[in-house]
């Protein structure tokens, strides 16, 4: 199975998936030389996929005995290791529109509904290594998280382990299923076994479910609002924010889509983009640009835009997705109060000649600078309530405003526009 399962058929309007009652799921896995039962409870509720795993930790008698008090103290440590590595990493994107969290909930209890795990003392010479149902008191949270991966349907990803398929297994030392060293992570493929269940519950021809990594994006980074006019010929700068779980240098920039629009490119086809830390968190971010006119299915009542793309990693391509709020305003409504008037004109006059300006700073035309084109558009829609697509015809010219503009001069001092100042990245 791939990262995306698209079911072909007639296209109808998508709606969020409804709840699916909690049930127990069990099946058998038998890669060459290994075998085990996978079992857990699973439900889809309030647009979240929940996986519940009940585990009883116990100890045998004799020299391998571990006091129950020690086991009880290890349980929250292992639980934190498991949930810390499996949660808040990936989710489900439904038809490029709805996002559902994937949440793993580990419950150490007696009696157990799913697994009994024997706990033995520390590391000892000659003892068999830790397995899904045999843990050592010296095992780290990463080791517990690795063994938990088998409990929810994943194979090993190291040589000599329970790998699959036999002819060409995945071997990946950066993966939690391939190593328990520091800095290992889960990948989208590790969540496919549980997403399979949801796909079986909703085999609708119009539904596409994709495992994606949620990321943070910032439309017009640094701006207090994300207002823009749908009829503008300008662009939207979008920052894709990097962090400890997301390296923006891995992004395939040519894969990016903001509400169906691809990023702007130079004449040679390279994406216009730059790497910089826009939010001062000491992690580099990727800034790209999209033409407003290229946005698809954006209306005056649209309140957010989503961005989707992929990263190229050693083990293959992986999808990511993020969204940010916006506010669509009518032509000429600079301050977003729903009316084109003196307040909007005052903003343009105050910022006359400003380069790299935003819409709320008076760049109504979207060319990156506050100048005559912005003044003309405000005049064309003067006195209208917005959003209204029809321009008004002015009977009077505001002489006072023109006098101010004349004093400020007709030249803006523009130096090549908004994008040419950025470093280009090849796609």
C-alpha positions in Angstrom: 0.0 0.0 0.0 1.2 3.5 -0.8 1.0 6.6 1.2 -2.2 7.6 -0.6 -5.1 5.4 -1.5 -7.3 7.1 -4.1 -10.5 5.3 -5.0 -11.6 6.0 -8.5 -15.2 6.8 -9.4 -17.7 9.5 -9.7 -16.8 12.8 -8.1 -19.3 14.2 -5.6 -19.0 16.8 -2.9 -17.0 15.5 0.1 -18.2 15.8 3.6 -16.3 14.9 6.9 -16.3 11.3 7.8 -18.8 10.2 10.5 -18.0 8.4 13.7 -17.2 4.7 13.7 -17.9 2.8 17.0 -15.0 1.3 18.9 -14.2 -2.3 18.1 -11.3 -4.8 18.5 -9.2 -5.4 15.5 -7.0 -8.6 15.4 -4.9 -10.2 12.6 -1.9 -12.4 12.1 1.6 -11.3 10.8 4.1 -13.9 9.7 7.2 -12.5 8.0 10.0 -15.1 7.3 11.1 -16.6 10.6 8.7 -14.6 12.8 5.0 -14.5 13.7 2.7 -12.6 16.0 -0.8 -11.5 16.6 -1.7 -7.8 16.2 -4.6 -6.7 18.4 -5.9 -3.4 19.6 -9.2 -1.4 19.9 -9.8 1.3 17.4 -12.5 3.9 16.8 -13.1 7.1 14.7 -14.7 9.7 16.9 -15.0 13.5 16.6 -12.8 13.5 13.5 -9.9 11.7 15.4 -8.6 8.1 14.8 -8.0 6.6 18.2 -6.0 3.4 18.8 -6.2 1.8 22.3 -3.7 -0.8 23.4 -4.1 -2.6 26.8 -0.9 -4.1 28.2 -0.4 -6.1 31.4 3.2 -5.9 32.7 4.1 -8.9 34.9 7.2 -10.7 36.3 8.0 -14.4 36.7 9.5 -15.8 39.9 13.0 -17.0 40.5 16.2 -15.1 39.5 14.3 -13.1 36.9 11.8 -11.7 39.3 11.1 -8.0 39.3 9.2 -6.4 42.2 5.8 -5.1 41.3 6.7 -1.7 42.7 9.5 -1.4 40.2 7.3 -2.4 37.3 4.7 0.1 38.4 7.4 2.8 38.4 8.5 1.8 34.8 5.0 1.8 33.4 4.6 5.6 33.1 8.2 6.0 31.7 7.5 3.4 29.0 4.0 4.9 28.3 5.6 8.4 27.8 8.2 6.9 25.5 5.6 5.2 23.3 3.1 8.0 23.1 5.8 10.6 22.7 7.2 9.0 19.6 3.9 7.9 18.0 1.6 10.8 18.7 1.6 14.3 17.2 3.6 13.2 14.2 1.1 12.3 11.4 -2.6 12.6 10.6 -5.0 11.8 7.8 -5.9 14.2 5.1 -9.3 13.5 3.6 -9.9 14.8 0.1 -7.4 17.6 0.5 -9.9 19.2 2.8 -10.4 17.6 6.2 -7.6 16.7 8.6 -7.9 14.0 11.2 -5.5 13.3 14.1 -4.1 9.8 14.8 -3.9 9.2 18.5 -2.3 6.2 20.2 -3.4 5.5 23.8 -1.4 3.0 25.8 -3.0 1.6 29.0 -1.0 -0.5 31.4 -3.5 -2.5 33.4 -4.6 -5.8 34.8 -6.2 -7.8 33.3 -5.2 -6.8 29.8 -7.5 -6.8 26.8 -4.6 -7.2 24.3 -1.1 -8.0 25.5 0.8 -9.6 28.4 4.4 -8.5 28.6 6.9 -10.2 30.9 9.4 -7.9 32.5 12.9 -9.2 33.6 15.8 -7.5 35.3 18.2 -5.3 33.3 20.6 -6.6 30.7 22.3 -10.0 31.4 24.8 -11.9 29.4 23.3 -14.7 27.3 19.7 -13.6 27.7 17.5 -13.3 24.6 17.0 -9.8 23.4 13.9 -7.8 24.1 10.9 -8.8 22.1 7.3 -7.6 21.7 6.2 -9.6 24.8 9.5 -9.7 26.8 11.0 -6.4 28.1 14.0 -5.6 30.3 13.9 -3.1 33.2 16.8 -1.3 31.5 14.9 -0.8 28.2 14.5 2.8 27.2 11.2 4.5 26.1 12.5 4.1 22.5 12.8 0.4 22.9 9.2 0.2 24.3 8.0 2.4 21.4 9.8 0.0 18.9 8.1 -3.1 20.4 4.8 -1.2 20.4 5.2 -0.7 16.7 4.8 -4.4 16.3 1.7 -4.4 18.4 0.0 -2.0 15.9 1.1 -3.8 12.8 4.6 -2.8 11.8 7.6 -4.9 10.6 11.2 -4.4 11.6 13.4 -2.3 9.4 16.9 -3.7 10.3 18.8 -6.6 8.9 18.0 -9.9 10.6 14.7 -8.6 12.0 11.1 -9.4 11.2 11.3 -7.6 7.9 9.0 -7.6 4.9 8.7 -8.1 2.0 11.3 -10.9 1.8 12.7 -9.9 -1.6 13.2 -6.2 -0.9 12.6 -5.2 2.7 12.8 -1.7 4.0 16.1 -1.2 5.9 16.2 2.3 7.6 18.4 3.1 10.6 16.7 6.5 11.0 13.4 4.8 11.6 12.0 3.8 15.0 11.4 0.3 13.5 15.0 0.2 12.2 16.8 1.3 15.3 16.4 2.4 18.9 19.2 4.9 18.9 18.6 8.5 19.8 16.9 10.7 17.2 15.0 7.9 15.5 11.5 8.8 14.3 8.3 7.3 12.9 7.4 7.8 9.3 4.1 8.0 7.4 4.3 4.3 6.4 4.2 3.3 10.1 0.6 4.7 10.3 -0.7 2.9 7.3 -1.8 -0.3 9.2 -4.3 1.7 11.3 -5.4 3.9 8.5 -6.2 0.8 6.5 -9.0 0.1 9.0 -10.6 3.5 8.3 -10.4 3.0 4.5 -12.3 -0.3 4.9 -15.0 1.5 6.9 -15.4 4.1 4.2 -14.9 2.5 0.8 -16.5 5.4 -1.0 -15.5 6.2 -4.5 -15.1 9.9 -3.9 -12.9 9.6 -0.8 -9.1 9.9 -0.8 -7.3 9.3 2.5 -3.6 10.2 2.8 -1.2 9.9 5.7 0.4 13.4 6.0 2.7 15.1 8.4 1.1 18.3 9.8 3.2 21.4 9.5 2.8 25.1 10.4 2.6 27.6 7.6 2.4 31.4 7.9 0.7 33.3 5.1 2.3 36.8 4.8 4.7 36.0 7.6 5.0 38.9 10.0 1.7 40.4 9.1 -1.0 40.8 11.7 -3.7 39.9 9.2 -4.0 37.9 6.1 -6.4 40.1 4.2 -6.4 40.1 0.4 -8.6 40.8 -2.6 -9.5 37.9 -4.8 -9.3 40.1 -7.9 -5.8 41.3 -7.1 -3.0 40.6 -9.6 -0.6 40.3 -6.7 0.9 37.3 -4.8 0.7 35.7 -1.5 4.0 34.9 0.3 3.8 31.8 2.4 6.4 30.6 4.9 6.6 26.9 5.6 7.9 26.7 9.2 10.7 24.3 10.1 11.2 22.7 13.5 12.9 19.7 15.2 10.5 17.4 13.4 10.5 19.0 10.0 13.5 20.0 7.9 12.4 22.4 5.2 15.5 21.6 3.1 13.9 18.2 2.3 10.9 19.9 0.6 10.4 19.2 -3.0 9.3 22.8 -3.9 7.8 21.8 -7.2 5.3 19.6 -5.4 3.8 22.6 -3.4 0.1 23.5 -3.9 -1.7 26.3 -2.1 -5.4 25.8 -2.7 -4.6 24.2 -6.1 -2.0 26.9 -7.1 1.6 26.0 -7.8 4.5 28.3 -6.6 5.8 31.1 -8.8 8.9 30.3 -10.9 11.6 32.2 -12.6 12.1 32.2 -16.4 14.4 29.1 -16.1 11.7 27.2 -14.2 13.3 27.4 -10.8 10.9 28.1 -7.9 11.1 31.6 -6.4 11.9 30.9 -2.8 14.3 31.5 0.0 15.4 29.9 3.3 15.3 32.1 6.4 14.2 32.0 10.0 11.0 34.1 9.7 9.7 33.4 13.2 13.0 33.6 15.1 12.9 30.1 16.6 16.4 29.2 15.3 15.0 26.8 12.7 15.1 27.7 9.1 11.9 28.2 7.2 11.1 28.1 3.5 9.4 31.1 1.9 7.6 30.7 -1.4 5.1 32.8 -3.4 1.8 32.1 -5.1 -0.3 34.2 -7.5 -3.6 35.1 -6.1 -5.2 34.7 -9.5 -4.1 31.0 -9.5 -6.0 30.0 -6.4 -8.7 27.5 -6.9 -12.1 27.3 -5.2 -11.5 30.4 -3.1 -14.6 32.5 -2.5 -15.5 35.5 -0.4 -16.6 33.3 2.5 -13.3 31.3 2.5 -11.6 31.6 5.9 -8.4 29.5 5.5 -6.0 28.2 2.8 -4.2 24.9 3.0 -0.9 24.0 1.5 0.2 20.5 0.5 3.6 19.2 -0.6 6.1 16.4 -0.3 9.6 15.8 1.1 12.2 13.6 -0.5 13.7 11.3 2.1 16.0 8.2 1.8 13.0 5.9 2.2 10.9 7.7 -0.4 8.5 10.5 -0.8 6.4 11.7 2.2 3.5 14.1 2.2 2.9 17.1 4.5 0.1 19.6 4.9 -0.6 22.8 6.7 -3.2 25.6 6.8 -3.5 29.2 7.9 -6.5 31.6 8.3 -7.3 34.3 5.8 -9.8 37.1 5.2 -11.1 37.9 1.8 -12.0 41.6 1.4 -13.6 43.5 -1.5 -11.6 45.6 -3.9 -10.3 48.8 -2.4 -11.2 47.9 1.2 -7.7 48.3 2.7 -8.7 48.3 6.3 -11.2 45.4 6.0 -14.1 47.3 7.5 -16.5 46.4 4.7 -16.6 49.9 3.2 -14.3 51.7 0.7 -13.8 55.3 1.9 -11.6 57.8 3.5 -10.0 55.4 6.0 -8.7 53.3 3.2 -7.4 56.3 1.3 -5.6 57.6 4.4 -3.7 54.3 4.7 -2.5 54.6 1.1 -1.5 58.2 1.6 0.4 57.4 4.8 2.3 54.5 3.1 2.8 56.1 -0.3 6.0 54.7 -1.9 6.3 51.9 0.5 8.0 48.9 -1.1 7.3 45.2 -0.2 3.9 46.4 1.1 1.0 44.2 2.2 -2.6 44.6 1.3 -3.4 46.2 4.7 -0.6 48.7 4.2 -2.2 49.9 1.0 -0.9 47.6 -1.8 -4.4 47.0 -3.2 -3.2 46.2 -6.7 -0.8 43.5 -5.4 2.3 44.7 -7.2 4.3 45.1 -4.0 4.4 48.9 -3.7 1.9 51.5 -2.6 1.5 53.9 -5.5 -1.0 55.3 -8.1 -2.5 51.9 -9.1 -3.7 51.5 -5.5 -5.1 55.0 -5.3 -7.0 54.4 -8.6 -8.6 51.2 -7.3 -9.8 52.9 -4.1 -11.3 55.7 -6.2 -13.0 53.2 -8.5 -14.8 51.5 -5.6 -15.3 54.7 -3.5 -18.4 54.6 -1.3 -19.1 50.9 -1.9 -19.8 48.3 0.7 -17.6 45.2 0.1 -17.3 42.6 -1.2 -18.8 44.0 -4.4 -17.2 43.2 -7.8 -18.7 46.1 -9.7 -16.6 49.3 -9.7 -18.2 52.7 -9.1 -17.9 55.8 -11.2 -16.7 58.8 -9.3 -18.3 62.1 -10.1 -15.9 64.1 -8.0 -12.2 63.9 -7.5 -10.9 64.3 -4.0 -8.6 67.3 -4.5 -7.2 67.3 -1.0 -6.0 63.7 -1.4 -4.5 64.4 -4.8 -2.6 67.4 -3.4 -1.0 65.2 -0.7 0.0 62.6 -3.3 1.5 65.3 -5.5 3.7 66.5 -2.6 4.9 62.9 -2.0 5.9 62.5 -5.6 4.9 60.0 -8.3 8.0 57.8 -8.0 7.9 55.0 -5.6 11.6 54.1 -5.5 10.7 50.5 -6.3 13.7 48.2 -6.9 12.7 45.3 -8.9 9.7 44.1 -7.0 8.9 41.7 -4.2 10.4 38.4 -5.4 13.7 39.2 -7.0 15.3 39.9 -3.7 15.0 36.3 -2.7 17.3 33.4 -3.4 16.0 30.9 -5.9 15.8 27.2 -5.1 15.8 24.6 -7.9 12.8 22.3 -8.0 
